[in-house]
Amino acid sequence: MRYGLSPIGRVPTQIDFADYRDVNGIKLPFRITYAWLDGRDAIVLNEIQTNVPVDETKFGRPAPLKPQ
């Protein structure tokens, strides 16, 4: 449970972790649920990979935005 400040007072947010599975010797949650005052989101993962190589170009500067 987490409480954030807002103009109307403290607002609670609850994060629940479930369905822990072994991934390379580490137990990780495959279901994450966020609940707050006006809704709920559920994230369900099918696969988690660790130590996956990432292409260096992913860390480059993005192209400048073109005016519309």
HTML snippet that shows the backbone in 3Dmol.js (N, CA, C, O; Angstrom):
<script src="https://3Dmol.org/build/3Dmol-min.js"></script>
<div id="view" style="width:600px;height:400px;position:relative"></div>
<script>
const pdb = `
ATOM      1  N   MET A   1       0.859  -1.167   0.000  1.00  0.00           N
ATOM      2  CA  MET A   1       0.000   0.000   0.000  1.00  0.00           C
ATOM      3  C   MET A   1       0.904   1.229   0.000  1.00  0.00           C
ATOM      4  O   MET A   1       1.880   1.311   0.746  1.00  0.00           O
ATOM      5  N   ARG A   2       0.552   2.170  -0.852  1.00  0.00           N
ATOM      6  CA  ARG A   2       1.289   3.418  -0.961  1.00  0.00           C
ATOM      7  C   ARG A   2       0.287   4.558  -0.902  1.00  0.00           C
ATOM      8  O   ARG A   2      -0.805   4.461  -1.462  1.00  0.00           O
ATOM      9  N   TYR A   3       0.654   5.630  -0.227  1.00  0.00           N
ATOM     10  CA  TYR A   3      -0.215   6.801  -0.128  1.00  0.00           C
ATOM     11  C   TYR A   3       0.481   7.983  -0.793  1.00  0.00           C
ATOM     12  O   TYR A   3       1.617   8.314  -0.454  1.00  0.00           O
ATOM     13  N   GLY A   4      -0.202   8.614  -1.736  1.00  0.00           N
ATOM     14  CA  GLY A   4       0.330   9.805  -2.401  1.00  0.00           C
ATOM     15  C   GLY A   4      -0.498  11.011  -2.023  1.00  0.00           C
ATOM     16  O   GLY A   4      -1.701  10.909  -1.783  1.00  0.00           O
ATOM     17  N   LEU A   5       0.159  12.153  -1.973  1.00  0.00           N
ATOM     18  CA  LEU A   5      -0.544  13.390  -1.643  1.00  0.00           C
ATOM     19  C   LEU A   5      -1.250  13.919  -2.882  1.00  0.00           C
ATOM     20  O   LEU A   5      -0.734  13.809  -3.994  1.00  0.00           O
ATOM     21  N   SER A   6      -2.427  14.491  -2.688  1.00  0.00           N
ATOM     22  CA  SER A   6      -3.189  15.095  -3.769  1.00  0.00           C
ATOM     23  C   SER A   6      -3.928  16.308  -3.208  1.00  0.00           C
ATOM     24  O   SER A   6      -3.952  16.507  -1.993  1.00  0.00           O
ATOM     25  N   PRO A   7      -4.527  17.116  -4.072  1.00  0.00           N
ATOM     26  CA  PRO A   7      -5.284  18.274  -3.577  1.00  0.00           C
ATOM     27  C   PRO A   7      -6.452  17.895  -2.656  1.00  0.00           C
ATOM     28  O   PRO A   7      -6.910  18.719  -1.865  1.00  0.00           O
ATOM     29  N   ILE A   8      -6.936  16.641  -2.759  1.00  0.00           N
ATOM     30  CA  ILE A   8      -8.063  16.233  -1.908  1.00  0.00           C
ATOM     31  C   ILE A   8      -7.618  15.398  -0.702  1.00  0.00           C
ATOM     32  O   ILE A   8      -8.457  14.898   0.047  1.00  0.00           O
ATOM     33  N   GLY A   9      -6.319  15.248  -0.514  1.00  0.00           N
ATOM     34  CA  GLY A   9      -5.811  14.474   0.618  1.00  0.00           C
ATOM     35  C   GLY A   9      -4.952  13.308   0.159  1.00  0.00           C
ATOM     36  O   GLY A   9      -4.511  13.259  -0.990  1.00  0.00           O
ATOM     37  N   ARG A  10      -4.723  12.377   1.064  1.00  0.00           N
ATOM     38  CA  ARG A  10      -3.901  11.205   0.738  1.00  0.00           C
ATOM     39  C   ARG A  10      -4.689  10.226  -0.120  1.00  0.00           C
ATOM     40  O   ARG A  10      -5.843   9.914   0.172  1.00  0.00           O
ATOM     41  N   VAL A  11      -4.044   9.740  -1.195  1.00  0.00           N
ATOM     42  CA  VAL A  11      -4.699   8.822  -2.124  1.00  0.00           C
ATOM     43  C   VAL A  11      -3.967   7.487  -2.078  1.00  0.00           C
ATOM     44  O   VAL A  11      -2.761   7.443  -2.320  1.00  0.00           O
ATOM     45  N   PRO A  12      -4.677   6.386  -1.770  1.00  0.00           N
ATOM     46  CA  PRO A  12      -4.009   5.089  -1.677  1.00  0.00           C
ATOM     47  C   PRO A  12      -3.852   4.418  -3.043  1.00  0.00           C
ATOM     48  O   PRO A  12      -4.713   4.534  -3.915  1.00  0.00           O
ATOM     49  N   THR A  13      -2.746   3.725  -3.203  1.00  0.00           N
ATOM     50  CA  THR A  13      -2.500   2.859  -4.359  1.00  0.00           C
ATOM     51  C   THR A  13      -1.984   1.542  -3.806  1.00  0.00           C
ATOM     52  O   THR A  13      -1.048   1.524  -3.007  1.00  0.00           O
ATOM     53  N   GLN A  14      -2.581   0.457  -4.221  1.00  0.00           N
ATOM     54  CA  GLN A  14      -2.150  -0.863  -3.753  1.00  0.00           C
ATOM     55  C   GLN A  14      -1.577  -1.640  -4.923  1.00  0.00           C
ATOM     56  O   GLN A  14      -2.171  -1.676  -6.000  1.00  0.00           O
ATOM     57  N   ILE A  15      -0.409  -2.270  -4.713  1.00  0.00           N
ATOM     58  CA  ILE A  15       0.233  -3.098  -5.735  1.00  0.00           C
ATOM     59  C   ILE A  15       0.372  -4.504  -5.167  1.00  0.00           C
ATOM     60  O   ILE A  15       0.991  -4.707  -4.122  1.00  0.00           O
ATOM     61  N   ASP A  16      -0.217  -5.475  -5.873  1.00  0.00           N
ATOM     62  CA  ASP A  16      -0.156  -6.874  -5.451  1.00  0.00           C
ATOM     63  C   ASP A  16       0.651  -7.670  -6.471  1.00  0.00           C
ATOM     64  O   ASP A  16       0.494  -7.496  -7.679  1.00  0.00           O
ATOM     65  N   PHE A  17       1.514  -8.542  -5.968  1.00  0.00           N
ATOM     66  CA  PHE A  17       2.338  -9.406  -6.800  1.00  0.00           C
ATOM     67  C   PHE A  17       1.901 -10.848  -6.563  1.00  0.00           C
ATOM     68  O   PHE A  17       1.683 -11.248  -5.419  1.00  0.00           O
ATOM     69  N   ALA A  18       1.771 -11.645  -7.651  1.00  0.00           N
ATOM     70  CA  ALA A  18       1.308 -13.028  -7.518  1.00  0.00           C
ATOM     71  C   ALA A  18       1.923 -13.891  -8.612  1.00  0.00           C
ATOM     72  O   ALA A  18       2.638 -13.397  -9.484  1.00  0.00           O
ATOM     73  N   ASP A  19       1.636 -15.171  -8.553  1.00  0.00           N
ATOM     74  CA  ASP A  19       2.082 -16.156  -9.535  1.00  0.00           C
ATOM     75  C   ASP A  19       3.597 -16.124  -9.710  1.00  0.00           C
ATOM     76  O   ASP A  19       4.104 -15.946 -10.818  1.00  0.00           O
ATOM     77  N   TYR A  20       4.308 -16.299  -8.601  1.00  0.00           N
ATOM     78  CA  TYR A  20       5.771 -16.307  -8.644  1.00  0.00           C
ATOM     79  C   TYR A  20       6.267 -17.586  -9.297  1.00  0.00           C
ATOM     80  O   TYR A  20       5.817 -18.682  -8.964  1.00  0.00           O
ATOM     81  N   ARG A  21       7.214 -17.431 -10.246  1.00  0.00           N
ATOM     82  CA  ARG A  21       7.809 -18.573 -10.929  1.00  0.00           C
ATOM     83  C   ARG A  21       9.323 -18.419 -10.932  1.00  0.00           C
ATOM     84  O   ARG A  21       9.857 -17.316 -10.806  1.00  0.00           O
ATOM     85  N   ASP A  22       9.995 -19.545 -11.078  1.00  0.00           N
ATOM     86  CA  ASP A  22      11.457 -19.544 -11.102  1.00  0.00           C
ATOM     87  C   ASP A  22      11.954 -19.086 -12.475  1.00  0.00           C
ATOM     88  O   ASP A  22      11.572 -19.654 -13.498  1.00  0.00           O
ATOM     89  N   VAL A  23      12.808 -18.056 -12.493  1.00  0.00           N
ATOM     90  CA  VAL A  23      13.446 -17.566 -13.719  1.00  0.00           C
ATOM     91  C   VAL A  23      14.945 -17.522 -13.447  1.00  0.00           C
ATOM     92  O   VAL A  23      15.429 -16.623 -12.759  1.00  0.00           O
ATOM     93  N   ASN A  24      15.666 -18.480 -13.979  1.00  0.00           N
ATOM     94  CA  ASN A  24      17.120 -18.571 -13.765  1.00  0.00           C
ATOM     95  C   ASN A  24      17.489 -18.544 -12.284  1.00  0.00           C
ATOM     96  O   ASN A  24      18.451 -17.884 -11.890  1.00  0.00           O
ATOM     97  N   GLY A  25      16.731 -19.254 -11.477  1.00  0.00           N
ATOM     98  CA  GLY A  25      17.027 -19.354 -10.050  1.00  0.00           C
ATOM     99  C   GLY A  25      16.473 -18.225  -9.202  1.00  0.00           C
ATOM    100  O   GLY A  25      16.746 -18.173  -8.003  1.00  0.00           O
ATOM    101  N   ILE A  26      15.702 -17.321  -9.789  1.00  0.00           N
ATOM    102  CA  ILE A  26      15.114 -16.191  -9.061  1.00  0.00           C
ATOM    103  C   ILE A  26      13.598 -16.284  -9.188  1.00  0.00           C
ATOM    104  O   ILE A  26      13.081 -16.464 -10.291  1.00  0.00           O
ATOM    105  N   LYS A  27      12.888 -16.164  -8.085  1.00  0.00           N
ATOM    106  CA  LYS A  27      11.420 -16.165  -8.115  1.00  0.00           C
ATOM    107  C   LYS A  27      10.939 -14.760  -8.475  1.00  0.00           C
ATOM    108  O   LYS A  27      11.214 -13.796  -7.760  1.00  0.00           O
ATOM    109  N   LEU A  28      10.212 -14.656  -9.598  1.00  0.00           N
ATOM    110  CA  LEU A  28       9.691 -13.376 -10.056  1.00  0.00           C
ATOM    111  C   LEU A  28       8.185 -13.470 -10.250  1.00  0.00           C
ATOM    112  O   LEU A  28       7.676 -14.522 -10.636  1.00  0.00           O
ATOM    113  N   PRO A  29       7.448 -12.355  -9.981  1.00  0.00           N
ATOM    114  CA  PRO A  29       5.993 -12.382 -10.155  1.00  0.00           C
ATOM    115  C   PRO A  29       5.598 -12.262 -11.623  1.00  0.00           C
ATOM    116  O   PRO A  29       6.126 -11.415 -12.344  1.00  0.00           O
ATOM    117  N   PHE A  30       4.677 -13.104 -12.063  1.00  0.00           N
ATOM    118  CA  PHE A  30       4.172 -13.051 -13.423  1.00  0.00           C
ATOM    119  C   PHE A  30       2.809 -12.361 -13.483  1.00  0.00           C
ATOM    120  O   PHE A  30       2.252 -12.192 -14.568  1.00  0.00           O
ATOM    121  N   ARG A  31       2.268 -11.963 -12.333  1.00  0.00           N
ATOM    122  CA  ARG A  31       1.004 -11.207 -12.299  1.00  0.00           C
ATOM    123  C   ARG A  31       1.170 -10.051 -11.317  1.00  0.00           C
ATOM    124  O   ARG A  31       1.517 -10.249 -10.153  1.00  0.00           O
ATOM    125  N   ILE A  32       0.914  -8.840 -11.810  1.00  0.00           N
ATOM    126  CA  ILE A  32       1.032  -7.624 -10.999  1.00  0.00           C
ATOM    127  C   ILE A  32      -0.287  -6.869 -11.140  1.00  0.00           C
ATOM    128  O   ILE A  32      -0.747  -6.617 -12.254  1.00  0.00           O
ATOM    129  N   THR A  33      -0.894  -6.509 -10.013  1.00  0.00           N
ATOM    130  CA  THR A  33      -2.172  -5.802 -10.021  1.00  0.00           C
ATOM    131  C   THR A  33      -2.018  -4.473  -9.297  1.00  0.00           C
ATOM    132  O   THR A  33      -1.563  -4.425  -8.154  1.00  0.00           O
ATOM    133  N   TYR A  34      -2.403  -3.385  -9.978  1.00  0.00           N
ATOM    134  CA  TYR A  34      -2.406  -2.041  -9.397  1.00  0.00           C
ATOM    135  C   TYR A  34      -3.849  -1.644  -9.142  1.00  0.00           C
ATOM    136  O   TYR A  34      -4.687  -1.742 -10.039  1.00  0.00           O
ATOM    137  N   ALA A  35      -4.147  -1.199  -7.934  1.00  0.00           N
ATOM    138  CA  ALA A  35      -5.499  -0.743  -7.610  1.00  0.00           C
ATOM    139  C   ALA A  35      -5.408   0.650  -6.984  1.00  0.00           C
ATOM    140  O   ALA A  35      -4.548   0.906  -6.143  1.00  0.00           O
ATOM    141  N   TRP A  36      -6.303   1.542  -7.403  1.00  0.00           N
ATOM    142  CA  TRP A  36      -6.356   2.882  -6.857  1.00  0.00           C
ATOM    143  C   TRP A  36      -7.817   3.286  -6.749  1.00  0.00           C
ATOM    144  O   TRP A  36      -8.699   2.441  -6.901  1.00  0.00           O
ATOM    145  N   LEU A  37      -8.084   4.529  -6.497  1.00  0.00           N
ATOM    146  CA  LEU A  37      -9.456   4.970  -6.205  1.00  0.00           C
ATOM    147  C   LEU A  37     -10.451   4.671  -7.311  1.00  0.00           C
ATOM    148  O   LEU A  37     -11.574   4.256  -7.025  1.00  0.00           O
ATOM    149  N   ASP A  38     -10.075   4.868  -8.559  1.00  0.00           N
ATOM    150  CA  ASP A  38     -11.071   4.738  -9.624  1.00  0.00           C
ATOM    151  C   ASP A  38     -10.794   3.604 -10.610  1.00  0.00           C
ATOM    152  O   ASP A  38     -11.322   3.624 -11.721  1.00  0.00           O
ATOM    153  N   GLY A  39      -9.997   2.636 -10.241  1.00  0.00           N
ATOM    154  CA  GLY A  39      -9.778   1.547 -11.178  1.00  0.00           C
ATOM    155  C   GLY A  39      -8.754   0.534 -10.725  1.00  0.00           C
ATOM    156  O   GLY A  39      -8.254   0.566  -9.600  1.00  0.00           O
ATOM    157  N   ARG A  40      -8.461  -0.373 -11.651  1.00  0.00           N
ATOM    158  CA  ARG A  40      -7.543  -1.455 -11.373  1.00  0.00           C
ATOM    159  C   ARG A  40      -6.918  -1.880 -12.699  1.00  0.00           C
ATOM    160  O   ARG A  40      -7.609  -1.975 -13.713  1.00  0.00           O
ATOM    161  N   ASP A  41      -5.622  -2.132 -12.688  1.00  0.00           N
ATOM    162  CA  ASP A  41      -4.909  -2.663 -13.848  1.00  0.00           C
ATOM    163  C   ASP A  41      -4.252  -3.961 -13.451  1.00  0.00           C
ATOM    164  O   ASP A  41      -3.713  -4.085 -12.351  1.00  0.00           O
ATOM    165  N   ALA A  42      -4.296  -4.935 -14.353  1.00  0.00           N
ATOM    166  CA  ALA A  42      -3.631  -6.214 -14.115  1.00  0.00           C
ATOM    167  C   ALA A  42      -2.636  -6.449 -15.251  1.00  0.00           C
ATOM    168  O   ALA A  42      -2.991  -6.370 -16.427  1.00  0.00           O
ATOM    169  N   ILE A  43      -1.407  -6.736 -14.888  1.00  0.00           N
ATOM    170  CA  ILE A  43      -0.364  -7.058 -15.859  1.00  0.00           C
ATOM    171  C   ILE A  43      -0.063  -8.534 -15.701  1.00  0.00           C
ATOM    172  O   ILE A  43       0.280  -8.986 -14.608  1.00  0.00           O
ATOM    173  N   VAL A  44      -0.188  -9.290 -16.783  1.00  0.00           N
ATOM    174  CA  VAL A  44       0.102 -10.719 -16.758  1.00  0.00           C
ATOM    175  C   VAL A  44       1.220 -10.968 -17.762  1.00  0.00           C
ATOM    176  O   VAL A  44       1.071 -10.677 -18.949  1.00  0.00           O
ATOM    177  N   LEU A  45       2.323 -11.500 -17.292  1.00  0.00           N
ATOM    178  CA  LEU A  45       3.482 -11.772 -18.141  1.00  0.00           C
ATOM    179  C   LEU A  45       3.494 -13.237 -18.546  1.00  0.00           C
ATOM    180  O   LEU A  45       3.197 -14.112 -17.734  1.00  0.00           O
ATOM    181  N   ASN A  46       3.834 -13.503 -19.789  1.00  0.00           N
ATOM    182  CA  ASN A  46       3.961 -14.874 -20.266  1.00  0.00           C
ATOM    183  C   ASN A  46       5.382 -15.390 -20.113  1.00  0.00           C
ATOM    184  O   ASN A  46       5.604 -16.580 -19.887  1.00  0.00           O
ATOM    185  N   GLU A  47       6.348 -14.472 -20.240  1.00  0.00           N
ATOM    186  CA  GLU A  47       7.749 -14.875 -20.206  1.00  0.00           C
ATOM    187  C   GLU A  47       8.585 -13.724 -19.663  1.00  0.00           C
ATOM    188  O   GLU A  47       8.317 -12.559 -19.957  1.00  0.00           O
ATOM    189  N   ILE A  48       9.596 -14.056 -18.872  1.00  0.00           N
ATOM    190  CA  ILE A  48      10.576 -13.091 -18.394  1.00  0.00           C
ATOM    191  C   ILE A  48      11.945 -13.652 -18.741  1.00  0.00           C
ATOM    192  O   ILE A  48      12.248 -14.810 -18.452  1.00  0.00           O
ATOM    193  N   GLN A  49      12.773 -12.813 -19.369  1.00  0.00           N
ATOM    194  CA  GLN A  49      14.134 -13.216 -19.701  1.00  0.00           C
ATOM    195  C   GLN A  49      15.103 -12.320 -18.945  1.00  0.00           C
ATOM    196  O   GLN A  49      14.867 -11.119 -18.808  1.00  0.00           O
ATOM    197  N   THR A  50      16.180 -12.894 -18.458  1.00  0.00           N
ATOM    198  CA  THR A  50      17.204 -12.120 -17.756  1.00  0.00           C
ATOM    199  C   THR A  50      18.467 -12.073 -18.594  1.00  0.00           C
ATOM    200  O   THR A  50      18.739 -12.977 -19.384  1.00  0.00           O
ATOM    201  N   ASN A  51      19.237 -11.006 -18.411  1.00  0.00           N
ATOM    202  CA  ASN A  51      20.534 -10.827 -19.076  1.00  0.00           C
ATOM    203  C   ASN A  51      20.452 -10.971 -20.592  1.00  0.00           C
ATOM    204  O   ASN A  51      21.312 -11.598 -21.209  1.00  0.00           O
ATOM    205  N   VAL A  52      19.425 -10.395 -21.180  1.00  0.00           N
ATOM    206  CA  VAL A  52      19.257 -10.433 -22.632  1.00  0.00           C
ATOM    207  C   VAL A  52      20.096  -9.305 -23.233  1.00  0.00           C
ATOM    208  O   VAL A  52      20.009  -8.171 -22.763  1.00  0.00           O
ATOM    209  N   PRO A  53      20.910  -9.585 -24.261  1.00  0.00           N
ATOM    210  CA  PRO A  53      21.692  -8.507 -24.873  1.00  0.00           C
ATOM    211  C   PRO A  53      20.777  -7.462 -25.524  1.00  0.00           C
ATOM    212  O   PRO A  53      19.763  -7.799 -26.136  1.00  0.00           O
ATOM    213  N   VAL A  54      21.155  -6.198 -25.379  1.00  0.00           N
ATOM    214  CA  VAL A  54      20.386  -5.089 -25.937  1.00  0.00           C
ATOM    215  C   VAL A  54      21.263  -4.379 -26.961  1.00  0.00           C
ATOM    216  O   VAL A  54      22.415  -4.049 -26.679  1.00  0.00           O
ATOM    217  N   ASP A  55      20.712  -4.147 -28.149  1.00  0.00           N
ATOM    218  CA  ASP A  55      21.436  -3.463 -29.208  1.00  0.00           C
ATOM    219  C   ASP A  55      21.811  -2.053 -28.754  1.00  0.00           C
ATOM    220  O   ASP A  55      20.970  -1.335 -28.212  1.00  0.00           O
ATOM    221  N   GLU A  56      23.066  -1.648 -28.970  1.00  0.00           N
ATOM    222  CA  GLU A  56      23.564  -0.333 -28.545  1.00  0.00           C
ATOM    223  C   GLU A  56      22.754   0.822 -29.144  1.00  0.00           C
ATOM    224  O   GLU A  56      22.660   1.887 -28.535  1.00  0.00           O
ATOM    225  N   THR A  57      22.173   0.623 -30.322  1.00  0.00           N
ATOM    226  CA  THR A  57      21.421   1.709 -30.958  1.00  0.00           C
ATOM    227  C   THR A  57      20.166   2.086 -30.172  1.00  0.00           C
ATOM    228  O   THR A  57      19.627   3.176 -30.361  1.00  0.00           O
ATOM    229  N   LYS A  58      19.701   1.212 -29.305  1.00  0.00           N
ATOM    230  CA  LYS A  58      18.532   1.519 -28.470  1.00  0.00           C
ATOM    231  C   LYS A  58      18.826   2.650 -27.487  1.00  0.00           C
ATOM    232  O   LYS A  58      17.904   3.290 -26.982  1.00  0.00           O
ATOM    233  N   PHE A  59      20.116   2.899 -27.214  1.00  0.00           N
ATOM    234  CA  PHE A  59      20.497   3.916 -26.230  1.00  0.00           C
ATOM    235  C   PHE A  59      20.934   5.216 -26.875  1.00  0.00           C
ATOM    236  O   PHE A  59      21.404   6.112 -26.173  1.00  0.00           O
ATOM    237  N   GLY A  60      20.796   5.353 -28.186  1.00  0.00           N
ATOM    238  CA  GLY A  60      21.157   6.585 -28.886  1.00  0.00           C
ATOM    239  C   GLY A  60      20.133   7.672 -28.657  1.00  0.00           C
ATOM    240  O   GLY A  60      19.046   7.432 -28.133  1.00  0.00           O
ATOM    241  N   ARG A  61      20.505   8.873 -29.062  1.00  0.00           N
ATOM    242  CA  ARG A  61      19.577  10.010 -28.940  1.00  0.00           C
ATOM    243  C   ARG A  61      18.437   9.848 -29.940  1.00  0.00           C
ATOM    244  O   ARG A  61      18.666   9.433 -31.076  1.00  0.00           O
ATOM    245  N   PRO A  62      17.222  10.169 -29.532  1.00  0.00           N
ATOM    246  CA  PRO A  62      16.100  10.092 -30.483  1.00  0.00           C
ATOM    247  C   PRO A  62      16.203  11.223 -31.515  1.00  0.00           C
ATOM    248  O   PRO A  62      16.837  12.247 -31.260  1.00  0.00           O
ATOM    249  N   ALA A  63      15.592  11.034 -32.652  1.00  0.00           N
ATOM    250  CA  ALA A  63      15.558  12.077 -33.676  1.00  0.00           C
ATOM    251  C   ALA A  63      14.728  13.241 -33.179  1.00  0.00           C
ATOM    252  O   ALA A  63      13.749  13.042 -32.460  1.00  0.00           O
ATOM    253  N   PRO A  64      15.113  14.481 -33.559  1.00  0.00           N
ATOM    254  CA  PRO A  64      14.320  15.632 -33.113  1.00  0.00           C
ATOM    255  C   PRO A  64      12.900  15.579 -33.678  1.00  0.00           C
ATOM    256  O   PRO A  64      12.677  15.061 -34.772  1.00  0.00           O
ATOM    257  N   LEU A  65      11.955  16.116 -32.928  1.00  0.00           N
ATOM    258  CA  LEU A  65      10.565  16.171 -33.378  1.00  0.00           C
ATOM    259  C   LEU A  65      10.424  17.144 -34.528  1.00  0.00           C
ATOM    260  O   LEU A  65      11.033  18.214 -34.529  1.00  0.00           O
ATOM    261  N   LYS A  66       9.629  16.773 -35.494  1.00  0.00           N
ATOM    262  CA  LYS A  66       9.351  17.663 -36.625  1.00  0.00           C
ATOM    263  C   LYS A  66       8.129  18.499 -36.289  1.00  0.00           C
ATOM    264  O   LYS A  66       7.135  17.974 -35.786  1.00  0.00           O
ATOM    265  N   PRO A  67       8.195  19.816 -36.566  1.00  0.00           N
ATOM    266  CA  PRO A  67       7.006  20.657 -36.303  1.00  0.00           C
ATOM    267  C   PRO A  67       5.833  20.231 -37.174  1.00  0.00           C
ATOM    268  O   PRO A  67       6.015  19.806 -38.315  1.00  0.00           O
ATOM    269  N   GLN A  68       4.642  20.346 -36.631  1.00  0.00           N
ATOM    270  CA  GLN A  68       3.442  19.932 -37.378  1.00  0.00           C
ATOM    271  C   GLN A  68       2.698  21.113 -37.905  1.00  0.00           C
ATOM    272  O   GLN A  68       1.665  20.952 -38.556  1.00  0.00           O
TER     273      GLN A  68
END
`;
const viewer = $3Dmol.createViewer("view");
viewer.addModel(pdb, "pdb");
viewer.setStyle({}, {cartoon: {color: "spectrum"}});
viewer.zoomTo();
viewer.render();
</script>
